[in-house]
Amino acid sequence: MKEQELIDIIISETDAYLSYPFNKPGTKSTIKWSILKHHKNNKILAMVYIKDDELSLNVKLLPEHSESLRTLKGVEPGYHMNKKYWTTILINNTELTLKEIKNIIQESNELTKA
């Protein structure tokens, strides 16, 4: 999957809009963070980025769900996030199906919309 495809899936599955708050002119970040936020409260529901040539997705999940998913290939504690609630999925290197990824996006959407 390509970065834009993943972003399009998140937008189509949620009420998210795309933002780039971490890639302002003059910053030295080597990662382009595509941040997806809720229209109603501006909270982050997902982060899409490429690190070490890996398309990655950060999502917020319930701690027990995060723990169970991390036993799977391509699922890790959240990169640059609270490791208890945030999980990183290596999109093109995971055993999760597209349907499972969409369900995870929905969970993150529900947890962050209040």
C-alpha positions in Angstrom: 0.0 0.0 0.0 1.1 3.6 -0.7 1.0 6.5 1.8 -1.8 8.3 0.0 -3.9 5.2 -0.2 -3.7 4.8 3.6 -4.5 8.4 4.2 -7.5 8.1 1.8 -8.7 5.0 3.7 -8.5 6.8 7.1 -10.4 9.9 5.7 -13.1 7.7 4.1 -13.6 5.6 7.3 -13.7 8.6 9.8 -14.5 12.3 10.0 -10.7 13.1 9.8 -8.9 15.9 8.0 -5.3 16.0 7.1 -2.8 18.2 8.9 1.0 18.7 8.9 1.8 20.4 12.3 5.2 18.7 12.7 6.6 19.6 9.3 6.8 23.4 9.4 9.3 25.3 7.3 12.7 25.4 9.0 12.2 22.1 10.9 14.9 19.5 10.5 12.6 16.4 10.7 13.5 13.7 8.3 10.0 12.2 8.6 7.0 13.7 7.0 4.2 13.3 9.4 0.7 13.2 7.9 -1.6 13.8 10.9 -5.3 12.9 10.8 -7.4 14.8 13.2 -11.1 15.0 14.0 -13.0 18.0 12.6 -15.0 18.4 15.8 -12.2 18.5 18.4 -8.9 18.6 16.5 -7.6 15.6 18.4 -5.2 13.2 16.6 -6.8 9.9 15.6 -4.0 8.6 13.4 -0.5 9.5 12.2 0.9 8.2 8.9 4.6 8.4 8.1 7.5 6.6 6.4 10.4 5.7 8.6 13.3 3.5 7.4 11.4 2.9 4.1 8.4 1.5 6.1 4.9 2.9 5.7 3.7 3.2 9.3 0.5 4.0 11.1 0.1 5.2 14.7 -3.3 4.6 16.3 -4.7 4.9 19.8 -6.1 1.7 21.1 -7.2 0.3 24.5 -4.2 -1.0 26.4 -5.4 -4.6 26.4 -6.0 -4.5 22.6 -2.5 -2.9 22.0 -0.9 -5.7 24.0 -2.6 -8.5 22.2 -1.8 -7.0 18.8 1.9 -6.5 19.6 2.3 -10.3 19.5 1.7 -10.1 15.7 4.3 -9.3 13.0 4.5 -5.6 12.1 2.8 -4.3 15.3 4.9 -2.3 17.7 4.6 0.2 20.6 3.7 3.6 19.3 6.7 5.5 17.8 7.1 8.8 19.6 3.8 8.3 21.5 2.5 7.0 24.8 3.4 3.3 24.5 0.4 2.2 26.7 -2.2 3.6 24.4 -0.6 4.1 21.0 0.5 1.4 18.6 2.5 1.5 15.4 1.5 -0.8 12.5 4.1 -1.4 9.8 1.5 -1.4 7.0 3.4 -3.3 4.4 5.1 -5.7 6.8 2.2 -6.9 9.0 0.1 -10.0 9.1 -3.0 -7.8 9.8 -5.5 -7.8 6.9 -6.9 -4.6 5.4 -10.3 -5.3 7.2 -8.5 -5.6 10.5 -6.6 -2.4 9.9 -9.9 -0.6 9.1 -11.3 -1.9 12.3 -8.3 -0.6 14.2 -8.7 2.8 12.6 -12.3 2.8 13.7 -11.3 1.9 17.3 -8.8 4.8 17.3 -11.5 7.1 15.9 -13.9 6.1 18.7 -11.3 6.6 21.4 -10.2 10.0 20.3 -13.5 11.7 19.3 -14.7 12.6 22.8 
